[in-house]
Amino acid sequence: MSKDEAPDWRVSSWSASESNCVEIHRDLGAVRDSKNRMGPELRFRPGALAAFVQGVRQQ
């Protein structure tokens, strides 16, 4: 299975199709650009991803 086909990556329900979105993988604590799934991932330490998501939601 290739990196872009891996299960458990999720796109926000707020994201429209063909938009600039990020995908999140809670088990890995990672986010990535939905337009460049083979590109880099931003990984968080345990607990830090939840804090990041909460901070984004408050914006």
C-alpha positions in Angstrom: 0.0 0.0 0.0 1.4 3.4 -1.0 1.7 6.3 1.4 -1.2 8.2 -0.3 -3.5 5.1 -0.1 -2.9 4.4 3.6 -6.1 4.1 5.6 -6.9 6.3 8.6 -6.1 9.7 6.9 -9.1 12.0 7.3 -10.1 15.2 5.7 -12.3 17.6 7.6 -16.0 17.6 6.7 -15.7 21.4 6.5 -13.4 20.9 3.5 -14.9 21.2 0.0 -13.7 19.0 -2.8 -10.7 20.3 -4.7 -9.9 22.8 -1.9 -6.8 23.5 0.0 -7.0 21.0 2.9 -5.0 19.2 5.4 -5.4 15.5 6.3 -5.0 14.2 9.8 -3.9 10.8 11.1 -4.7 10.7 14.8 -2.9 7.3 15.4 0.3 8.7 13.9 -0.2 12.2 15.4 0.4 13.6 11.9 -1.0 16.1 9.4 -0.2 16.5 5.7 -1.3 18.5 2.7 -4.2 16.8 0.8 -2.8 18.1 -2.5 0.6 16.5 -1.9 0.1 13.2 -0.1 3.5 12.0 -1.0 5.1 15.1 0.5 6.2 15.7 4.1 4.1 15.1 7.2 4.1 17.2 10.3 4.2 14.9 13.3 3.3 15.7 16.8 4.2 14.2 20.2 1.4 12.5 22.1 -1.1 15.0 23.3 0.3 17.8 21.1 -1.9 17.0 18.1 -5.0 17.5 20.2 -3.7 20.9 21.4 -2.8 21.9 17.8 -6.3 21.0 16.6 -7.9 22.9 19.5 -5.8 25.9 18.7 -6.8 25.8 15.0 -10.5 25.6 15.9 -10.2 28.7 18.0 -8.9 30.7 15.1 
